[in-house]
Amino acid sequence: MGEIVIAAAAETAKRRPRAKRERAAESDNPVEIAMVAASSGRPLPDAARNVLEKHALLIDCQAELAKAQTVEIRLRHVGERVRAAMWASLAILAFLLVALVISVVVKAARSDALIVQGFRVPPSLAATGLTGEVVATQVLDKLAELQENSESTRAASTYASNWEDELKIDIPNTGATTDQVWKLLRGWLGKETRITGEVIETGAGLALTARVGAMPGRRFVSETRSLDELVTRAAELIYRSSQPYRYAITLPITDPVKRKERLELLRELTADPSELERKWAYNGLAVVLREEGDFRGSLAMIDKALAIDPEMVPATGNQATIYQLLGQDQKYVETMKRQYALPLNEEYDRRIVEANNCLSRARLGSVTRSIADLTWSLECLERTGAFVNSTYYTQAQLALMRRDPQALAAVTYPDTNPLLKNLNAASYDLSRALLDRVPADLATSLARYRAALAAYSATAPTPYYRATLPTFGWPAEAEALSALGRHREAEALIARTPLDCYDCLRVRGHVARGIGNRAAAQSWYLKAAGQGPRLAPAFLDWGRLLLDSGRLQTAEVKLREAARLAPTWPDARKYYGDVLARQGKRREALAEYAAATRLAPKWTELQQARARLQRSPPPSPRA
C-alpha cells in the first residue's frame, strides 16, 4: 500500500512542472513568464530578474506620477475655486455698481427740489452786504420756517411737492463735479421748482419781484423799505403756489381774512385730479367749518373725505369730534374707538397721530367716565410733551371725577387769551359746584360763568364757542338753575337744546325731577339711555331716581349697569353701594365703597356713607 502512495506522489511530481510550463507557454506577457519562473523554485534567470526589477521600477514611477497627478488635480481645483470667487466678486461689484446707478437715477427721477437762484439786487443794496445770494438765503430760511410750521397728521412724503431737505440755493459750478452731475440728472429726470427774482428801488419804496418756475412774476412793495416784509411775502407766494395744502393749514383760523383765504384754497383743492389731494382738502375744510361753528357742514365735508377713503384716520377722528360737539356721545365713543383701530400707513405722521391720541383719550375718558383713560392720557401728555396748553383739560376732568376740589383749584390754564382762560376756569368751577350742590356756592359759580361767557363771546375770534352752547353751556346752566330752584328759567333754557343730545336729555330729566315730576324725569332718562346704551351716566341718573322712590330692586339693576359700564367712575361705585346698603347687603356695599374710595379718596359724601355703614351693626342671622 505504501509503495502505491509513493509511486502516485512521484507521478504527481513529474506532472507538475509540465503544467507550469504549459501555463507559461500559454501567456506572451514577459512579466507573467518571469513570475512563473520565479515560482518554480529554481534559480531565477537574469532575463526574468531584469523584467521583474524593471516592472517594479515602473510601478514606483506610476505611483509617483499618480501622486503628482493628485497634487495637480487639487491645485487645479483650488485654482478653479479662486477663479470662481474672483468672477463672483466681479459680478457682485458690477451688480452693486448697476444698483448704485439705478438708485441714483431713481432718486433723481423722484427728486422734488426747490432751487432758489440768487436775486438780482441794486448796487446800493449789494454795497451794504445784501447781495443776491443773501436775499435768496433769507427767502429760503422763511420757506423752511413755513414748512416747519405746517405740521399735520399727513406725512410729508404724500405731498405732490415735498422738498424735504431739497431747499437749496443755486451756486454756479464749473467742471464735472459730483454735485454738478447730480444737478444735471435731477434737472433731466426729476422735478425742480426754480425761484428767481430781483429787488429794485422805486419811488414808492423797496420792491421785490418773485417768480415761481414759469409763472409770471409778482411784485411786492414796501413803503417802509423793509426787506424782511418783502421776503416774507415772497416766501408765502412761493409756498402757496408750490404747496397749496401745506400753506392753507398754516393760515390762522382766528384771522377772518386768512380764514377766508384758507377756505378758498381748500375748495380749489377739492377739484384736484388726485383723490389723495381731494380727501385731504375735504378734511381741511371740515376743520375750518368746525371752527366757524358750522358742525353740520363740517360733518358733510368729513363724509366726502371718508367716501374717498373710509379708513382715513384724521377724518375719522374729526368725525368723532363733531359727534361730541353735537352732543351725540354714543356715536362719538364708537367712532373714536374705530379710529384707534385703523391702520397707520406711510400716509400719516405717526408721531403726530400718537400725540393726538394722548389728548383724545382724555376726551373719551370724560364721556365714558373712565378715570383709567384720563390717567393714561395725563401720563401720555407728560411723557411726550404734546399739547402742553391742553393738558389742563385732562387735569381738570380728572380732578372733577375724583371729587378733588383742591386739585381742581391747582389746575393752570393757558394764558394765550385771558378771557378764554377765565371762561375755562369758570366752566370747571361750575361743574364742581354742580357736584357739591351747595346753593350759595352754586349761585356764585353760575354768575361767574355767565359773566365770563359774556366777556369772551363779545371778542371771540370765531363762532366756535357760541356754537357749543346748546350742547355744553346751556345744559350746565339749566341744571344749575334747577338746583337753585329757578325752575321756570331752567325749563325755558333746556327746552332750547337739541333732542339728539345725550346730556341735554339727561338734564331735561334733572329739571323734571327738580319740579317733582318723577314720571317725566324717568321718561327723559329712558330716552337718554336709549341714545347711549353703553354709557353709564343715564343709568346712574335713572337708578338714583328709583332709589329715592324706594324702588330698590329696579334701582339696583340700573346702578349695577352703571358700575359695569364705568368701573373706574367713583359715582357709579358709590351709588351702587348705596342701594346695596339699603337692601341690607352689607358686605357687597362695603366692597363698592372701598372701590370708590380708592378712586376718590377725598370725596366727603362717600367717606360719610362708608363710615355710617361700618358703624351700623351687621344684620342678625336668620333663625
C-alpha positions as CSV (number, residue, x, y, z in Angstrom):
1,M,0.0,0.0,0.0
2,G,2.8,2.4,0.9
3,E,4.5,1.6,-2.4
4,I,1.4,2.6,-4.3
5,V,1.3,6.1,-2.5
6,I,4.9,6.8,-3.1
7,A,4.5,5.9,-6.8
8,A,1.5,8.2,-7.1
9,A,3.4,11.1,-5.5
10,A,6.3,10.6,-7.8
11,E,4.0,10.6,-10.7
12,T,2.4,13.8,-9.5
13,A,5.7,15.5,-9.1
14,K,6.6,14.5,-12.6
15,R,3.4,16.0,-14.0
16,R,3.6,19.5,-12.0
17,P,6.5,21.2,-13.9
18,R,4.8,20.2,-17.1
19,A,1.7,22.0,-16.0
20,K,3.6,25.2,-15.1
21,R,5.4,25.0,-18.4
22,E,2.1,24.7,-20.2
23,R,0.7,27.7,-18.4
24,A,3.7,29.8,-19.0
25,A,3.6,28.8,-22.6
26,E,0.1,30.0,-22.8
27,S,1.0,33.7,-22.0
28,D,3.1,36.1,-24.1
29,N,3.4,38.6,-21.2
30,P,7.0,38.7,-20.1
31,V,6.1,39.7,-16.5
32,E,3.9,36.7,-16.2
33,I,6.6,34.4,-17.7
34,A,9.1,35.9,-15.2
35,M,6.7,35.3,-12.3
36,V,6.2,31.7,-13.4
37,A,9.9,31.2,-13.5
38,A,10.3,32.8,-10.0
39,S,7.6,30.5,-8.6
40,S,9.3,27.3,-9.9
41,G,11.8,27.3,-7.0
42,R,14.8,27.2,-9.4
43,P,17.3,30.0,-9.6
44,L,15.9,32.9,-11.4
45,P,17.4,33.7,-14.8
46,D,18.9,37.1,-15.3
47,A,16.4,37.9,-18.0
48,A,13.4,37.2,-15.7
49,R,15.1,39.2,-12.8
50,N,15.6,42.2,-15.1
51,V,12.0,42.0,-16.2
52,L,10.7,42.0,-12.6
53,E,13.1,44.7,-11.4
54,K,12.1,46.9,-14.4
55,H,8.4,46.2,-13.7
56,A,8.9,47.2,-10.0
57,L,10.6,50.4,-11.1
58,L,7.7,51.1,-13.5
59,I,5.3,50.6,-10.7
60,D,7.2,53.1,-8.5
61,C,7.2,55.6,-11.3
62,Q,3.5,55.1,-11.8
63,A,2.9,55.7,-8.1
64,E,5.0,58.9,-8.2
65,L,3.1,60.0,-11.3
66,A,-0.2,59.3,-9.6
67,K,0.9,61.4,-6.6
68,A,1.9,64.2,-8.9
69,Q,-1.4,64.0,-10.7
70,T,-3.3,64.1,-7.4
71,V,-1.5,67.2,-6.4
72,E,-2.1,68.7,-9.8
73,I,-5.8,67.9,-9.6
74,R,-6.0,69.5,-6.2
75,L,-4.2,72.6,-7.3
76,R,-6.4,72.8,-10.4
77,H,-9.5,72.5,-8.1
78,V,-8.2,75.3,-5.8
79,G,-7.5,77.4,-8.9
80,E,-11.0,76.9,-10.2
81,R,-12.4,77.9,-6.8
82,V,-10.2,81.1,-6.8
83,R,-11.3,82.0,-10.3
84,A,-14.9,81.3,-9.4
85,A,-14.6,83.6,-6.3
86,M,-12.9,86.3,-8.4
87,W,-15.7,86.1,-11.0
88,A,-18.3,86.2,-8.2
89,S,-16.7,89.2,-6.7
90,L,-16.6,91.0,-10.0
91,A,-20.2,90.1,-10.6
92,I,-21.2,91.4,-7.2
93,L,-19.2,94.6,-7.8
94,A,-20.9,95.0,-11.2
95,F,-24.3,94.4,-9.6
96,L,-23.6,97.0,-6.9
97,L,-22.4,99.5,-9.4
98,V,-25.5,98.9,-11.6
99,A,-27.7,99.1,-8.4
100,L,-26.0,102.4,-7.4
101,V,-26.5,103.8,-10.8
102,I,-30.2,102.8,-10.8
103,S,-30.6,104.1,-7.3
104,V,-29.2,107.5,-8.3
105,V,-31.4,107.6,-11.4
106,V,-34.5,106.7,-9.4
107,K,-33.7,109.2,-6.7
108,A,-33.1,111.8,-9.4
109,A,-36.4,110.9,-11.1
110,R,-38.2,111.2,-7.7
111,S,-36.4,114.4,-6.7
112,D,-38.6,117.3,-5.9
113,A,-36.3,120.2,-5.2
114,L,-36.8,123.9,-4.7
115,I,-33.9,125.8,-6.2
116,V,-33.6,129.5,-5.3
117,Q,-31.3,131.4,-7.6
118,G,-29.5,134.5,-6.5
119,F,-31.8,137.5,-6.7
120,R,-30.6,140.5,-8.7
121,V,-30.2,143.5,-6.4
122,P,-29.2,147.1,-7.0
123,P,-25.6,148.1,-6.3
124,S,-26.6,150.2,-3.4
125,L,-28.0,147.2,-1.5
126,A,-25.1,144.9,-2.5
127,A,-22.7,147.5,-1.1
128,T,-24.4,147.1,2.3
129,G,-23.9,143.3,2.2
130,L,-27.4,142.5,0.9
131,T,-26.1,140.6,-2.2
132,G,-28.3,138.4,-4.4
133,E,-27.2,135.3,-2.5
134,V,-28.0,136.9,0.8
135,V,-31.6,137.7,-0.3
136,A,-32.0,134.2,-1.7
137,T,-30.9,132.7,1.6
138,Q,-33.4,134.8,3.5
139,V,-36.2,133.6,1.2
140,L,-35.0,130.1,1.7
141,D,-35.0,130.5,5.5
142,K,-38.5,131.8,5.5
143,L,-39.7,128.9,3.3
144,A,-38.1,126.4,5.7
145,E,-39.9,128.2,8.6
146,L,-43.2,127.9,6.8
147,Q,-42.7,124.3,6.1
148,E,-41.7,123.6,9.7
149,N,-44.9,125.3,11.0
150,S,-47.2,123.3,8.7
151,E,-47.4,120.3,11.0
152,S,-50.2,117.9,10.0
153,T,-51.1,114.2,10.5
154,R,-50.5,114.0,6.8
155,A,-47.0,112.7,6.2
156,A,-44.6,115.0,4.3
157,S,-43.9,112.2,1.7
158,T,-47.5,112.4,0.4
159,Y,-47.4,115.9,-0.9
160,A,-47.0,116.5,-4.6
161,S,-44.3,119.0,-3.8
162,N,-42.3,117.7,-0.9
163,W,-38.9,119.3,-0.7
164,E,-37.7,117.5,2.4
165,D,-34.1,118.7,2.5
166,E,-34.1,119.8,-1.1
167,L,-34.2,123.5,-0.3
168,K,-31.1,124.9,-1.9
169,I,-29.5,128.0,-3.4
170,D,-28.2,127.5,-6.9
171,I,-24.5,128.5,-6.9
172,P,-23.0,128.0,-10.4
173,N,-20.2,125.4,-10.6
174,T,-17.6,124.7,-13.2
175,G,-16.2,121.3,-14.1
176,A,-17.7,117.8,-13.9
177,T,-18.1,117.7,-10.1
178,T,-20.3,115.1,-8.4
179,D,-22.7,117.9,-7.4
180,Q,-22.8,119.2,-11.0
181,V,-23.6,115.6,-12.3
182,W,-26.3,115.3,-9.7
183,K,-27.8,118.6,-10.7
184,L,-27.9,117.5,-14.4
185,L,-29.6,114.2,-13.5
186,R,-32.1,115.9,-11.2
187,G,-32.9,118.6,-13.8
188,W,-33.2,116.0,-16.5
189,L,-35.2,113.3,-14.7
190,G,-36.7,114.9,-11.6
191,K,-38.8,117.8,-10.7
192,E,-37.3,121.2,-9.9
193,T,-39.1,124.4,-8.9
194,R,-36.8,127.3,-9.7
195,I,-37.3,130.6,-7.9
196,T,-35.9,133.7,-9.5
197,G,-36.4,137.4,-8.8
198,E,-35.0,140.8,-8.2
199,V,-35.1,143.6,-5.8
200,I,-35.3,147.2,-7.0
201,E,-35.7,150.7,-5.6
202,T,-38.8,152.6,-6.6
203,G,-40.2,156.0,-5.8
204,A,-42.7,154.2,-3.6
205,G,-40.0,152.3,-1.6
206,L,-38.4,149.0,-2.0
207,A,-39.9,146.4,-4.4
208,L,-39.2,142.7,-4.7
209,T,-40.4,140.6,-7.6
210,A,-40.6,136.8,-7.2
211,R,-41.1,134.2,-9.9
212,V,-42.1,130.5,-9.3
213,G,-41.0,128.4,-12.3
214,A,-42.5,129.7,-15.5
215,M,-45.3,131.5,-13.7
216,P,-45.4,135.3,-14.2
217,G,-43.6,137.2,-11.5
218,R,-45.4,139.0,-8.7
219,R,-44.2,142.3,-7.3
220,F,-44.4,143.3,-3.6
221,V,-43.7,146.8,-2.5
222,S,-42.7,148.0,1.0
223,E,-43.1,151.7,1.6
224,T,-41.0,151.4,4.7
225,R,-38.2,149.7,2.7
226,S,-38.5,146.6,4.9
227,L,-36.7,143.8,3.2
228,D,-38.0,141.4,5.9
229,E,-41.5,142.2,5.0
230,L,-40.8,141.7,1.3
231,V,-39.0,138.3,1.9
232,T,-41.9,137.1,4.0
233,R,-44.5,138.0,1.3
234,A,-42.4,136.4,-1.4
235,A,-41.9,133.2,0.6
236,E,-45.7,133.0,1.2
237,L,-46.3,133.4,-2.5
238,I,-43.8,130.6,-3.3
239,Y,-45.3,128.3,-0.7
240,R,-48.8,129.0,-1.8
241,S,-48.0,128.3,-5.4
242,S,-46.0,125.1,-4.9
243,Q,-47.6,123.6,-1.8
244,P,-51.2,124.9,-1.5
245,Y,-52.4,122.4,1.1
246,R,-49.4,123.0,3.4
247,Y,-49.8,126.7,3.0
248,A,-53.5,126.5,3.7
249,I,-53.1,124.8,7.1
250,T,-50.6,127.4,8.2
251,L,-53.1,130.2,7.8
252,P,-54.6,131.1,11.2
253,I,-58.3,130.4,11.5
254,T,-58.7,133.3,14.0
255,D,-57.9,135.8,11.3
256,P,-61.0,136.4,9.2
257,V,-59.0,137.4,6.1
258,K,-56.7,134.4,6.4
259,R,-59.6,132.1,7.2
260,K,-61.3,133.1,4.0
261,E,-58.1,132.5,2.0
262,R,-57.8,129.1,3.7
263,L,-61.3,128.2,2.7
264,E,-60.8,129.3,-0.9
265,L,-57.6,127.3,-1.3
266,L,-59.0,124.1,0.2
267,R,-62.1,124.4,-2.0
268,E,-59.9,124.7,-5.1
269,L,-58.1,121.5,-4.0
270,T,-61.4,119.6,-3.8
271,A,-61.4,119.7,-7.6
272,D,-57.8,118.3,-7.9
273,P,-57.5,115.2,-10.1
274,S,-55.7,113.3,-7.2
275,E,-58.0,111.5,-4.8
276,L,-55.3,112.0,-2.2
277,E,-55.4,115.8,-2.5
278,R,-59.2,115.8,-2.6
279,K,-59.7,113.8,0.6
280,W,-57.2,115.9,2.5
281,A,-58.9,119.1,1.2
282,Y,-62.3,117.9,2.4
283,N,-60.7,117.0,5.8
284,G,-59.1,120.5,6.0
285,L,-62.5,122.1,5.1
286,A,-64.1,120.2,7.9
287,V,-61.7,121.7,10.4
288,V,-62.3,125.2,9.1
289,L,-66.1,124.8,9.1
290,R,-65.9,123.3,12.6
291,E,-64.1,126.5,13.9
292,E,-66.8,128.5,12.1
293,G,-69.4,126.8,14.3
294,D,-70.9,125.0,11.2
295,F,-70.9,121.5,12.7
296,R,-73.3,120.0,10.2
297,G,-71.4,121.5,7.3
298,S,-68.2,120.1,8.8
299,L,-69.7,116.7,9.1
300,A,-70.7,116.8,5.4
301,M,-67.1,117.5,4.4
302,I,-65.9,114.6,6.5
303,D,-68.4,112.3,4.8
304,K,-66.9,113.3,1.4
305,A,-63.4,112.5,2.6
306,L,-64.5,109.2,4.0
307,A,-66.3,108.4,0.8
308,I,-62.9,108.5,-0.9
309,D,-61.1,106.7,1.9
310,P,-63.2,105.0,4.6
311,E,-60.1,104.3,6.7
312,M,-58.8,107.9,6.7
313,V,-57.5,108.3,10.3
314,P,-57.8,112.1,10.8
315,A,-61.1,112.3,9.0
316,T,-62.5,109.6,11.3
317,G,-61.1,111.4,14.4
318,N,-62.6,114.7,13.2
319,Q,-65.9,112.9,12.7
320,A,-65.9,111.7,16.3
321,T,-65.1,115.3,17.5
322,I,-68.1,116.6,15.6
323,Y,-70.4,114.0,17.1
324,Q,-69.2,115.1,20.6
325,L,-69.8,118.7,19.7
326,L,-73.3,117.8,18.6
327,G,-73.8,116.0,21.9
328,Q,-74.1,112.6,20.3
329,D,-71.9,110.9,22.8
330,Q,-72.6,107.3,21.9
331,K,-71.6,108.0,18.3
332,Y,-68.6,109.8,19.5
333,V,-67.3,106.9,21.6
334,E,-67.9,104.3,18.8
335,T,-66.3,106.5,16.2
336,M,-63.3,107.3,18.4
337,K,-62.7,103.6,19.2
338,R,-62.9,102.8,15.5
339,Q,-60.3,105.5,14.8
340,Y,-57.9,103.9,17.3
341,A,-58.3,100.6,15.4
342,L,-57.5,102.0,12.0
343,P,-54.1,101.1,10.4
344,L,-51.4,103.7,10.3
345,N,-49.6,103.6,7.0
346,E,-46.9,105.8,5.5
347,E,-49.5,108.4,4.6
348,Y,-49.6,109.6,8.2
349,D,-47.1,111.2,10.5
350,R,-47.1,108.6,13.3
351,R,-45.6,111.0,15.8
352,I,-48.5,113.5,15.4
353,V,-51.2,110.8,15.3
354,E,-49.9,109.3,18.6
355,A,-49.7,112.8,20.2
356,N,-53.3,113.4,19.1
357,N,-54.3,110.2,20.7
358,C,-52.9,111.4,24.1
359,L,-55.4,114.2,24.2
360,S,-58.3,112.3,22.6
361,R,-58.2,109.6,25.2
362,A,-58.9,112.3,27.8
363,R,-62.0,113.4,26.0
364,L,-63.0,109.8,25.6
365,G,-62.5,109.2,29.3
366,S,-64.6,112.3,30.2
367,V,-67.5,110.9,28.2
368,T,-67.3,107.3,29.3
369,R,-66.5,108.4,32.9
370,S,-63.2,106.5,32.9
371,I,-60.5,107.5,35.4
372,A,-58.3,104.9,33.8
373,D,-58.4,106.6,30.4
374,L,-57.9,110.1,32.0
375,T,-54.9,108.9,33.9
376,W,-53.4,107.2,30.8
377,S,-53.9,110.4,28.9
378,L,-52.2,112.6,31.5
379,E,-49.2,110.3,31.7
380,C,-49.0,110.3,27.9
381,L,-49.2,114.1,27.6
382,E,-46.5,114.5,30.3
383,R,-44.3,111.8,28.7
384,T,-44.5,113.1,25.1
385,G,-44.8,116.8,25.9
386,A,-47.6,117.0,23.4
387,F,-50.4,119.6,23.6
388,V,-48.9,121.4,26.6
389,N,-51.6,124.1,26.5
390,S,-54.3,121.4,26.5
391,T,-53.1,119.4,29.5
392,Y,-55.3,121.5,31.7
393,Y,-58.4,119.7,30.2
394,T,-57.2,116.3,31.4
395,Q,-56.1,117.6,34.8
396,A,-59.5,119.4,35.4
397,Q,-61.6,116.4,34.3
398,L,-59.6,114.1,36.5
399,A,-60.0,116.4,39.5
400,L,-63.7,116.6,38.9
401,M,-64.1,112.8,38.6
402,R,-62.1,112.2,41.7
403,R,-64.1,114.8,43.6
404,D,-60.9,116.6,44.5
405,P,-61.6,120.4,44.7
406,Q,-58.0,121.2,45.8
407,A,-56.6,119.5,42.7
408,L,-59.1,121.4,40.5
409,A,-58.1,124.7,42.1
410,A,-54.5,123.9,41.3
411,V,-55.1,123.5,37.6
412,T,-53.2,126.0,35.5
413,Y,-55.0,127.3,32.4
414,P,-53.1,128.6,29.3
415,D,-53.0,132.4,29.2
416,T,-52.9,132.9,25.5
417,N,-56.2,134.6,25.8
418,P,-57.0,135.9,29.3
419,L,-60.8,136.0,28.6
420,L,-60.7,132.3,27.4
421,K,-58.6,131.4,30.4
422,N,-61.2,132.9,32.7
423,L,-64.0,131.2,30.9
424,N,-62.3,127.8,31.2
425,A,-61.7,128.2,34.9
426,A,-65.3,129.4,35.4
427,S,-66.7,126.5,33.5
428,Y,-64.9,123.9,35.5
429,D,-65.8,125.7,38.7
430,L,-69.5,125.5,37.8
431,S,-69.1,121.8,37.2
432,R,-67.6,121.4,40.6
433,A,-70.4,123.4,42.2
434,L,-73.0,121.2,40.4
435,L,-71.4,118.1,42.1
436,D,-71.4,119.7,45.6
437,R,-74.9,121.3,45.3
438,V,-74.2,123.9,47.9
439,P,-76.8,126.7,47.0
440,A,-74.7,129.8,47.8
441,D,-71.6,128.4,46.2
442,L,-73.6,127.2,43.2
443,A,-75.2,130.6,42.7
444,T,-71.7,132.3,42.8
445,S,-70.3,129.8,40.3
446,L,-73.2,130.3,37.9
447,A,-72.9,134.1,38.0
448,R,-69.1,133.9,37.4
449,Y,-69.6,131.5,34.5
450,R,-72.2,133.7,32.8
451,A,-70.1,136.8,33.2
452,A,-67.0,135.0,31.8
453,L,-69.1,133.7,28.9
454,A,-70.4,137.1,28.0
455,A,-67.0,138.7,28.1
456,Y,-65.4,136.1,25.9
457,S,-68.3,135.9,23.4
458,A,-68.0,139.7,22.8
459,T,-64.5,139.3,21.5
460,A,-64.3,135.6,20.4
461,P,-62.3,135.3,17.1
462,T,-64.6,132.6,15.8
463,P,-68.2,131.5,16.4
464,Y,-67.0,128.1,17.6
465,Y,-67.6,128.5,21.3
466,R,-71.1,130.0,20.8
467,A,-72.0,127.1,18.6
468,T,-71.2,124.7,21.5
469,L,-73.6,126.4,24.0
470,P,-76.7,124.3,23.1
471,T,-74.9,121.1,23.9
472,F,-72.4,122.1,26.6
473,G,-73.2,125.5,28.0
474,W,-77.0,125.5,28.2
475,P,-77.4,122.1,29.9
476,A,-74.9,123.1,32.6
477,E,-76.7,126.4,33.2
478,A,-80.1,124.7,33.2
479,E,-79.0,122.1,35.7
480,A,-77.6,124.9,38.0
481,L,-80.9,126.9,37.7
482,S,-82.9,123.8,38.6
483,A,-80.7,123.0,41.6
484,L,-81.2,126.6,42.8
485,G,-85.0,126.3,42.5
486,R,-85.3,128.6,39.5
487,H,-87.4,126.0,37.6
488,R,-89.1,128.3,35.0
489,E,-85.7,129.6,33.8
490,A,-84.3,126.0,33.8
491,E,-87.3,124.7,31.8
492,A,-87.1,127.5,29.2
493,L,-83.3,127.1,28.7
494,I,-83.2,123.3,28.5
495,A,-86.1,123.4,26.0
496,R,-83.8,125.1,23.5
497,T,-81.4,122.2,23.4
498,P,-81.5,119.5,20.7
499,L,-83.2,116.2,21.3
500,D,-80.4,114.2,19.8
501,C,-78.0,115.4,22.5
502,Y,-77.3,112.8,25.2
503,D,-76.5,115.2,28.1
504,C,-79.4,117.5,27.1
505,L,-81.9,114.6,27.6
506,R,-80.3,113.9,31.0
507,V,-80.6,117.5,32.1
508,R,-84.2,117.6,30.9
509,G,-84.7,114.7,33.4
510,H,-82.9,116.6,36.2
511,V,-85.2,119.6,35.6
512,A,-88.3,117.5,35.6
513,R,-87.2,115.8,38.8
514,G,-86.5,119.2,40.3
515,I,-90.1,120.2,39.9
516,G,-91.3,116.9,41.3
517,N,-92.4,115.3,38.0
518,R,-90.8,111.9,38.5
519,A,-92.6,110.2,35.6
520,A,-91.3,112.8,33.2
521,A,-87.8,112.5,34.7
522,Q,-87.9,108.8,34.2
523,S,-89.1,109.2,30.6
524,W,-86.1,111.5,29.8
525,Y,-83.6,109.2,31.5
526,L,-85.1,106.3,29.5
527,K,-84.6,108.3,26.2
528,A,-81.1,109.2,27.2
529,A,-80.2,105.5,28.0
530,G,-81.7,104.6,24.6
531,Q,-79.4,107.0,22.8
532,G,-76.4,105.9,24.9
533,P,-76.9,102.3,25.8
534,R,-73.2,101.8,26.5
535,L,-72.8,104.9,28.6
536,A,-73.1,105.0,32.3
537,P,-74.5,108.5,33.3
538,A,-78.1,108.0,32.2
539,F,-78.3,104.6,34.1
540,L,-76.9,106.3,37.2
541,D,-79.4,109.2,37.0
542,W,-82.2,106.7,36.5
543,G,-81.0,104.4,39.3
544,R,-80.8,107.4,41.8
545,L,-84.3,108.4,40.9
546,L,-85.6,104.9,41.6
547,L,-83.6,104.7,44.8
548,D,-85.1,107.9,46.1
549,S,-88.5,106.5,45.2
550,G,-87.8,103.4,47.3
551,R,-87.9,101.0,44.3
552,L,-84.7,99.2,45.4
553,Q,-84.7,96.2,43.2
554,T,-85.2,98.2,40.0
555,A,-82.7,100.8,41.2
556,E,-80.1,98.0,41.9
557,V,-80.4,96.9,38.2
558,K,-79.8,100.4,36.8
559,L,-77.0,101.2,39.3
560,R,-75.3,97.9,38.7
561,E,-75.4,98.6,35.0
562,A,-73.8,102.0,35.6
563,A,-71.0,100.4,37.6
564,R,-70.4,97.8,34.9
565,L,-70.2,100.3,32.2
566,A,-67.9,102.7,34.1
567,P,-66.0,100.6,36.6
568,T,-63.5,103.4,37.4
569,W,-66.1,106.1,38.0
570,P,-66.4,106.7,41.7
571,D,-70.0,107.9,41.4
572,A,-71.2,104.7,39.9
573,R,-69.5,102.6,42.5
574,K,-70.6,104.8,45.4
575,Y,-74.3,104.9,44.4
576,Y,-74.4,101.2,43.6
577,G,-73.1,100.7,47.2
578,D,-75.9,102.9,48.5
579,V,-78.6,100.7,47.0
580,L,-76.8,97.6,48.3
581,A,-76.6,99.1,51.7
582,R,-80.3,100.0,51.7
583,Q,-81.1,96.3,50.8
584,G,-79.0,95.1,53.7
585,K,-76.2,93.7,51.6
586,R,-73.6,95.0,53.9
587,R,-70.5,93.1,52.7
588,E,-71.2,93.9,49.0
589,A,-71.9,97.5,49.8
590,L,-68.7,97.9,51.7
591,A,-66.8,96.4,48.8
592,E,-68.3,99.0,46.5
593,Y,-67.5,101.8,48.9
594,A,-63.9,100.6,49.2
595,A,-63.6,100.6,45.4
596,A,-65.0,104.1,45.2
597,T,-62.7,105.3,47.9
598,R,-59.6,104.1,46.0
599,L,-60.8,106.2,43.1
600,A,-61.9,109.3,45.0
601,P,-60.3,109.3,48.5
602,K,-61.2,112.9,49.2
603,W,-65.0,112.6,48.5
604,T,-66.6,113.7,51.7
605,E,-70.1,112.2,51.0
606,L,-68.5,108.8,50.2
607,Q,-66.5,108.8,53.4
608,Q,-69.6,109.6,55.4
609,A,-71.7,106.8,53.8
610,R,-68.9,104.3,54.3
611,A,-68.4,105.3,57.9
612,R,-72.2,105.0,58.6
613,L,-72.3,101.5,57.2
614,Q,-69.2,100.4,59.1
615,R,-70.7,101.7,62.4
616,S,-74.0,100.0,61.8
617,P,-74.5,96.6,63.4
618,P,-74.4,93.7,60.9
619,P,-77.8,92.0,60.2
620,S,-78.8,89.3,62.7
621,P,-78.5,85.8,61.3
622,R,-81.8,84.2,60.3
623,A,-83.3,81.6,62.6
